[in-house]
Amino acid sequence: MAMAAGHLMRCGVIHPRVFPVLHPTTHRVEKIMSRGSRVIRCQVHDSRGFTTVQPKIRKVEEIESTAGQVIQCRAAVAWEAGKPLVIEEVEVAPPKEMEVRLKILYTSLCHTDVYFWEAKGQTPLFPRIFGHEAGGIVESVGEGVTDLAPGDHVLPVFTGECKECAHCKHEESNMCDLLRINTERGVMISDGQSRFSINGEPIYHFLGTSTFSEYTVVHSGCVAKIDPLAPLDKVCVLSCGISTGLGATLNVAKPPKGSTVAIFGLGAVGLAAAEGARIAGASRIIGVDRNPTKFNEAKKFGVTEFVNPMDYDRPVQEVLAEMTGGGVDRSVECTGNVNAMISAFECVHDGWGVAVLVGVPHKEAQFKTHPINFLTERTLKGTFFGNYKPRTDLPLVVEKYMNKELELEKFITHSVPFSEINKAFDYMLKGDGLRCIIHMDG
């Protein structure tokens, strides 16, 4: 074969039950045994000394180091609000201090991408590279990055965890002072510059992630290192919406086993909240949505009953209270509609009921309820990203999937190659499906 001892190689992960684990990083190969084009066994040298590894079914590929160099790659650029994305050749600069450059392998489309692509209700910022739900591999790291290395499997996240601020040090908060979500910033926080350009002209970032590009640069505090055996084409959906809904239930509502839970809104986030209720062992999960066609799909996520507010001439909170003998034990609101938020709060049982707000309302919306609803010991909570700390907690969510506690496949309803990324927008605009996985090699 073309590869020879002494070359820098990228070694695949070895199954831990059979062989020692080498994370996919660059090693110097000393000896190679091969069969055809596939490496059967190789002896590599790294900081730990010599290790003999067997790549099993994974190919060991020869690579040239791109660290410190500008990379040219494909990216889906939004030139104007609401116009189809255009696949362009872009230049991606190397990472600077506390930044990492990632090779994105899979990404998916979230409603937040669509909302800002349509430029509804905020200052437009174009040209821009959207995308924030993704899975990839670290290509190179900038100065000061010590907990990530080339070859690490990671999930980039729209919010971060610096681990130094008051929020990061507080066990109950995930709202990092330094890396909290900023929808208007289109540059890196270290120097106020973009790492993307076309013919020398900057292309703006989105949410600090911009995963609709084969390579992207992200602050290291917004990158969660995960189990290299986890399939990136599945766990990439944990970067945003699925974790938000799941954590709203498991981390904030915390329904006791055997409890009754109402989920307002049966989109991807709401179904993730239902999945959390299923995992927690809720005995009744009541889906509340104006679209009755969603109920059959919701059954896959543990929803046992369905209520359409349009079928009644009285507030839905009264309907739910009647169904459950005084109110549900927990409710999770995932619509962003302020009236649904009020209903979600007022439908919980007095004395112990807890309502959790997940959806983002219109900036001028006002939440109105009678103070007696609080005085009778109902609790109202809000949550951001399901109260998950990205770097600390997301690897544990991935483990839930690997241990078969969490089912992700049922969230994935479509798949398209990167060259057809606009189809993903079409699916979402039509309300067709939950998550569309975009394969970056297509």
C-alpha positions as CSV (number, residue, x, y, z in Angstrom):
1,M,0.0,0.0,0.0
2,A,1.0,3.7,-0.4
3,M,1.4,4.3,3.3
4,A,4.8,3.7,4.9
5,A,6.3,3.6,8.3
6,G,7.4,7.0,9.6
7,H,4.4,8.8,8.0
8,L,1.9,10.7,10.1
9,M,-1.3,8.8,10.2
10,R,-4.8,9.2,11.6
11,C,-5.7,6.1,13.5
12,G,-9.3,5.0,14.1
13,V,-10.7,4.4,17.5
14,I,-10.2,0.9,18.9
15,H,-13.1,-0.9,20.5
16,P,-12.3,-0.7,24.3
17,R,-13.5,-4.2,25.1
18,V,-10.9,-5.7,22.8
19,F,-8.1,-3.3,22.2
20,P,-6.6,-0.2,23.9
21,V,-8.4,3.0,23.0
22,L,-6.6,5.5,20.9
23,H,-8.6,8.6,20.2
24,P,-8.5,9.6,16.6
25,T,-5.5,11.8,16.7
26,T,-2.2,12.0,14.8
27,H,0.4,9.4,15.6
28,R,3.7,8.3,14.1
29,V,3.4,4.9,12.6
30,E,6.4,2.6,13.2
31,K,5.2,-0.7,11.7
32,I,2.3,-1.5,9.4
33,M,0.6,-4.7,8.5
34,S,-2.0,-4.4,5.8
35,R,-4.4,-6.4,3.6
36,G,-5.0,-4.6,0.4
37,S,-5.9,-1.0,1.1
38,R,-6.9,-1.7,4.7
39,V,-4.5,-1.5,7.7
40,I,-4.8,-4.7,9.8
41,R,-2.4,-3.7,12.6
42,C,0.0,-0.9,13.2
43,Q,2.5,0.1,15.8
44,V,2.2,3.8,16.6
45,H,4.2,6.2,18.8
46,D,2.8,9.1,20.7
47,S,3.3,10.8,24.1
48,R,2.5,7.5,25.9
49,G,5.1,5.5,24.0
50,F,4.6,2.6,21.7
51,T,1.2,1.0,21.3
52,T,0.1,-1.8,19.0
53,V,-3.4,-1.2,17.7
54,Q,-5.8,-3.0,15.4
55,P,-8.1,-0.6,13.6
56,K,-10.7,-3.3,13.2
57,I,-13.1,-2.2,10.4
58,R,-11.9,1.4,10.3
59,K,-9.4,2.6,7.7
60,V,-6.3,4.4,8.8
61,E,-5.9,7.4,6.5
62,E,-2.7,9.2,5.7
63,I,-3.2,12.9,6.3
64,E,-1.3,16.2,5.8
65,S,-1.4,18.5,8.8
66,T,-3.5,21.6,8.1
67,A,-2.9,23.2,11.5
68,G,-2.0,26.8,11.2
69,Q,-3.1,27.1,7.6
70,V,-6.1,28.6,6.0
71,I,-8.5,25.9,4.8
72,Q,-10.6,26.2,1.7
73,C,-13.9,24.3,1.9
74,R,-17.5,24.4,1.0
75,A,-20.0,26.3,3.0
76,A,-23.7,27.1,2.6
77,V,-23.9,30.9,2.6
78,A,-27.0,32.9,3.2
79,W,-26.5,36.1,1.1
80,E,-30.0,37.6,1.8
81,A,-32.8,37.0,4.2
82,G,-35.2,34.3,3.1
83,K,-33.3,33.4,-0.1
84,P,-31.9,29.9,-0.8
85,L,-28.5,29.2,0.6
86,V,-25.7,29.1,-1.9
87,I,-22.8,26.5,-1.7
88,E,-19.7,28.6,-1.9
89,E,-15.9,28.0,-1.6
90,V,-14.9,29.8,1.6
91,E,-11.6,30.3,3.4
92,V,-11.5,29.3,7.0
93,A,-8.7,30.9,9.1
94,P,-6.8,29.0,11.7
95,P,-8.1,29.1,15.3
96,K,-6.8,31.8,17.6
97,E,-6.4,31.8,21.4
98,M,-8.9,29.6,23.1
99,E,-10.5,28.6,19.8
100,V,-10.7,25.3,17.9
101,R,-11.3,24.5,14.3
102,L,-13.7,21.7,13.6
103,K,-14.3,19.5,10.7
104,I,-18.1,19.2,10.6
105,L,-19.3,15.7,9.5
106,Y,-23.1,16.0,10.2
107,T,-25.4,18.9,10.9
108,S,-29.1,19.4,11.3
109,L,-31.6,22.3,10.8
110,C,-33.3,23.9,13.8
111,H,-36.2,26.4,13.9
112,T,-33.8,29.0,15.2
113,D,-31.7,28.8,12.0
114,V,-34.9,29.4,9.9
115,Y,-36.1,32.2,12.2
116,F,-32.9,34.2,11.8
117,W,-32.5,33.3,8.1
118,E,-35.9,34.8,7.5
119,A,-34.7,37.9,9.5
120,K,-38.0,38.2,11.4
121,G,-37.9,40.5,14.4
122,Q,-34.2,41.2,14.6
123,T,-31.5,43.3,12.8
124,P,-30.5,41.4,9.6
125,L,-26.9,40.3,9.4
126,F,-25.7,39.0,6.0
127,P,-23.9,37.3,4.4
128,R,-23.9,34.7,7.1
129,I,-23.2,31.0,7.6
130,F,-26.0,29.5,9.7
131,G,-26.1,26.1,11.6
132,H,-25.7,25.2,15.2
133,E,-26.7,21.5,15.7
134,A,-23.8,19.4,14.6
135,G,-21.2,16.7,15.2
136,G,-17.6,16.8,14.1
137,I,-13.9,16.2,14.8
138,V,-11.3,18.7,16.1
139,E,-8.9,19.6,13.2
140,S,-6.7,21.9,15.2
141,V,-6.6,24.0,18.4
142,G,-5.5,27.5,19.2
143,E,-3.2,28.8,21.9
144,G,-4.3,28.0,25.4
145,V,-6.6,25.1,24.6
146,T,-5.6,22.2,26.8
147,D,-8.7,20.0,27.1
148,L,-9.2,19.4,23.4
149,A,-6.9,17.8,20.8
150,P,-7.0,17.1,17.1
151,G,-9.1,14.1,16.5
152,D,-11.5,14.5,19.4
153,H,-15.1,13.8,18.6
154,V,-17.2,16.8,19.6
155,L,-20.5,18.6,19.6
156,P,-20.4,22.4,19.0
157,V,-23.0,24.3,21.1
158,F,-24.6,27.7,20.7
159,T,-23.9,28.5,24.3
160,G,-20.8,27.8,26.4
161,E,-19.2,27.0,29.6
162,C,-16.0,28.9,30.5
163,K,-15.9,27.2,33.9
164,E,-14.5,30.4,35.5
165,C,-17.5,32.8,35.9
166,A,-20.0,32.8,38.7
167,H,-22.7,31.1,36.6
168,C,-20.3,28.3,35.6
169,K,-19.2,27.7,39.2
170,H,-22.8,27.7,40.5
171,E,-24.2,24.2,40.3
172,E,-27.7,25.4,39.4
173,S,-26.9,27.6,36.5
174,N,-25.7,27.1,32.9
175,M,-25.8,30.7,31.8
176,C,-22.1,31.4,31.3
177,D,-21.2,35.1,31.5
178,L,-18.6,34.9,28.8
179,L,-20.2,32.5,26.3
180,R,-23.9,33.0,26.8
181,I,-25.9,32.9,23.5
182,N,-25.7,36.0,21.4
183,T,-27.8,36.0,18.3
184,E,-26.6,39.4,17.0
185,R,-22.8,38.8,17.1
186,G,-21.4,37.6,13.8
187,V,-17.7,37.6,14.8
188,M,-15.4,35.8,17.3
189,I,-15.3,37.3,20.8
190,S,-11.5,37.3,21.0
191,D,-10.8,39.9,18.4
192,G,-14.1,40.9,16.9
193,Q,-13.2,39.3,13.5
194,S,-14.7,36.6,11.4
195,R,-12.8,33.4,10.6
196,F,-14.7,33.0,7.3
197,S,-14.1,34.9,4.1
198,I,-14.6,34.8,0.4
199,N,-12.1,36.7,-1.8
200,G,-11.0,38.6,1.3
201,E,-14.5,39.7,2.3
202,P,-15.7,38.5,5.7
203,I,-18.7,36.2,6.0
204,Y,-20.5,36.4,9.4
205,H,-20.7,33.7,12.0
206,F,-24.0,32.5,13.6
207,L,-24.3,31.7,17.3
208,G,-20.6,31.1,17.4
209,T,-21.0,27.8,15.6
210,S,-21.8,28.2,11.9
211,T,-22.0,24.5,11.2
212,F,-23.3,24.8,7.6
213,S,-19.6,24.7,6.6
214,E,-17.3,21.8,6.2
215,Y,-14.9,23.5,8.6
216,T,-15.7,26.1,11.3
217,V,-14.0,27.9,14.1
218,V,-15.6,27.8,17.6
219,H,-14.6,29.0,21.1
220,S,-13.3,26.0,23.0
221,G,-15.8,26.7,25.7
222,C,-18.6,26.0,23.3
223,V,-17.4,22.5,22.4
224,A,-18.4,19.3,24.2
225,K,-16.0,16.4,23.9
226,I,-17.9,13.1,23.6
227,D,-17.5,9.4,23.5
228,P,-15.7,8.7,20.1
229,L,-17.8,5.6,19.7
230,A,-21.0,7.6,19.6
231,P,-22.5,7.9,16.1
232,L,-22.2,11.6,15.1
233,D,-25.1,11.3,12.6
234,K,-27.4,10.6,15.6
235,V,-26.0,12.5,18.6
236,C,-25.5,15.7,16.5
237,V,-29.2,16.6,17.3
238,L,-28.3,17.0,21.0
239,S,-26.5,20.3,20.3
240,C,-29.7,22.3,20.7
241,G,-33.4,21.4,20.6
242,I,-33.5,17.8,21.8
243,S,-31.4,18.6,24.8
244,T,-33.5,21.7,25.6
245,G,-36.7,19.7,25.8
246,L,-35.2,16.7,27.5
247,G,-33.5,18.7,30.2
248,A,-36.5,20.8,30.8
249,T,-38.3,17.7,32.0
250,L,-35.4,15.8,33.6
251,N,-33.5,18.7,35.2
252,V,-36.1,21.2,35.9
253,A,-39.6,19.7,36.1
254,K,-38.2,16.5,37.6
255,P,-41.5,14.5,37.5
256,P,-41.6,11.7,40.1
257,K,-42.1,8.2,38.9
258,G,-45.8,7.5,38.2
259,S,-46.7,11.2,37.9
260,T,-48.9,13.0,35.3
261,V,-47.1,15.3,32.9
262,A,-48.6,17.7,30.3
263,I,-46.5,18.8,27.3
264,F,-47.7,21.9,25.5
265,G,-46.5,21.9,21.9
266,L,-45.5,18.6,20.1
267,G,-42.7,19.8,17.9
268,A,-39.2,18.4,18.3
269,V,-38.6,20.3,21.6
270,G,-41.9,19.2,23.0
271,L,-41.4,15.6,22.0
272,A,-38.0,15.7,23.6
273,A,-39.7,16.9,26.8
274,A,-42.1,14.0,26.4
275,E,-39.2,11.6,26.0
276,G,-37.8,13.0,29.3
277,A,-41.1,12.3,31.0
278,R,-41.0,8.7,29.5
279,I,-37.5,8.2,30.9
280,A,-38.5,9.6,34.3
281,G,-41.3,7.0,34.4
282,A,-44.4,9.2,34.2
283,S,-47.6,7.2,34.1
284,R,-49.6,9.7,32.0
285,I,-48.1,12.0,29.4
286,I,-50.7,14.4,28.0
287,G,-49.8,16.1,24.7
288,V,-51.5,19.5,24.1
289,D,-51.4,20.8,20.6
290,R,-53.7,22.4,18.0
291,N,-52.6,20.0,15.3
292,P,-54.3,16.6,15.8
293,T,-52.1,14.9,13.2
294,K,-49.2,15.1,15.6
295,F,-50.7,12.6,18.1
296,N,-49.8,9.4,16.3
297,E,-46.2,10.5,16.0
298,A,-46.2,11.6,19.7
299,K,-47.1,8.1,20.8
300,K,-43.6,7.0,19.9
301,F,-42.3,9.4,22.5
302,G,-44.5,8.1,25.3
303,V,-47.5,10.5,25.0
304,T,-50.5,8.6,26.2
305,E,-53.3,11.1,25.7
306,F,-54.0,14.1,23.4
307,V,-55.8,17.3,24.0
308,N,-56.6,19.8,21.2
309,P,-57.6,23.2,22.8
310,M,-59.7,24.0,19.7
311,D,-62.1,21.2,20.6
312,Y,-63.3,23.0,23.8
313,D,-65.2,26.2,24.5
314,R,-63.4,26.7,27.8
315,P,-59.7,27.2,28.8
316,V,-57.6,24.1,28.3
317,Q,-56.3,24.3,31.8
318,E,-59.8,23.6,33.1
319,V,-60.0,20.6,30.8
320,L,-56.7,19.2,32.1
321,A,-57.7,19.8,35.7
322,E,-60.9,17.9,35.2
323,M,-59.0,15.0,33.4
324,T,-56.5,14.7,36.2
325,G,-58.5,15.3,39.4
326,G,-57.3,18.8,40.1
327,G,-54.4,19.3,37.8
328,V,-51.2,17.7,36.4
329,D,-48.2,17.1,38.6
330,R,-45.8,18.7,36.0
331,S,-46.2,20.7,32.8
332,V,-43.7,21.7,30.2
333,E,-44.5,24.5,27.7
334,C,-42.6,24.4,24.4
335,T,-44.5,26.8,22.1
336,G,-43.5,30.3,23.0
337,N,-47.1,31.4,22.9
338,V,-47.8,33.4,26.1
339,N,-51.4,32.0,26.3
340,A,-50.0,28.5,26.3
341,M,-47.6,29.5,29.0
342,I,-50.4,30.7,31.2
343,S,-52.4,27.5,30.6
344,A,-49.3,25.4,31.4
345,F,-49.0,27.1,34.7
346,E,-52.6,27.2,35.7
347,C,-53.1,23.5,34.8
348,V,-50.7,22.2,37.5
349,H,-52.1,20.9,40.8
350,D,-52.1,23.2,43.8
351,G,-49.8,22.2,46.6
352,W,-47.1,20.5,44.5
353,G,-47.5,21.3,40.8
354,V,-44.6,22.6,38.8
355,A,-44.7,24.3,35.4
356,V,-41.6,24.8,33.2
357,L,-41.5,27.4,30.4
358,V,-39.2,26.5,27.5
359,G,-40.6,28.5,24.5
360,V,-39.4,32.0,23.8
361,P,-42.3,34.5,23.7
362,H,-42.6,37.7,21.6
363,K,-40.6,40.5,23.3
364,E,-43.8,42.4,24.0
365,A,-45.8,39.5,25.4
366,Q,-47.0,39.7,29.0
367,F,-47.6,36.8,31.3
368,K,-50.8,37.4,33.4
369,T,-52.2,35.2,36.1
370,H,-53.8,35.7,39.5
371,P,-51.3,35.8,42.5
372,I,-53.5,33.2,44.3
373,N,-52.1,30.6,41.8
374,F,-48.7,31.1,43.5
375,L,-50.0,31.4,47.0
376,T,-51.7,28.0,46.6
377,E,-48.2,26.5,46.1
378,R,-47.9,26.1,42.4
379,T,-44.4,26.6,41.1
380,L,-43.4,28.4,37.9
381,K,-39.9,27.9,36.4
382,G,-38.0,28.8,33.3
383,T,-35.1,27.0,31.6
384,F,-32.4,27.7,29.2
385,F,-30.9,24.7,27.2
386,G,-32.6,22.4,29.6
387,N,-30.2,23.6,32.4
388,Y,-27.4,21.5,30.8
389,K,-23.9,22.8,31.2
390,P,-22.6,22.1,27.7
391,R,-19.1,20.8,28.4
392,T,-19.9,19.0,31.6
393,D,-23.4,17.6,30.9
394,L,-23.7,16.9,27.2
395,P,-21.2,14.0,27.3
396,L,-23.5,12.4,29.9
397,V,-26.5,12.9,27.7
398,V,-24.6,11.1,24.9
399,E,-24.0,8.3,27.3
400,K,-27.7,8.0,27.9
401,Y,-28.1,7.4,24.2
402,M,-25.2,4.9,24.2
403,N,-26.8,3.0,27.1
404,K,-30.1,2.9,25.2
405,E,-31.9,5.0,27.8
406,L,-32.5,7.8,25.3
407,E,-33.9,7.1,21.8
408,L,-32.7,9.6,19.2
409,E,-33.4,7.8,15.9
410,K,-37.1,8.6,16.2
411,F,-36.3,12.4,16.1
412,I,-34.6,12.0,12.7
413,T,-37.1,12.0,9.9
414,H,-35.1,13.1,6.9
415,S,-31.6,13.0,5.5
416,V,-30.0,15.0,2.7
417,P,-26.5,15.6,1.3
418,F,-24.9,19.0,1.9
419,S,-25.4,19.9,-1.7
420,E,-29.1,19.7,-1.2
421,I,-29.3,21.6,2.1
422,N,-32.1,23.8,0.9
423,K,-34.4,20.8,1.0
424,A,-34.0,20.7,4.8
425,F,-35.4,24.3,4.8
426,D,-38.3,23.2,2.6
427,Y,-39.1,20.3,5.0
428,M,-39.2,22.6,8.0
429,L,-41.2,25.4,6.4
430,K,-43.8,22.8,5.4
431,G,-43.8,21.3,8.9
432,D,-42.7,18.0,7.4
433,G,-40.8,16.0,10.0
434,L,-38.7,16.7,13.1
435,R,-35.0,16.8,12.3
436,C,-33.3,16.5,8.9
437,I,-29.7,15.3,9.1
438,I,-27.3,17.0,6.5
439,H,-24.4,14.8,5.5
440,M,-21.4,17.2,4.9
441,D,-19.7,14.8,2.5
442,G,-22.6,14.8,0.0
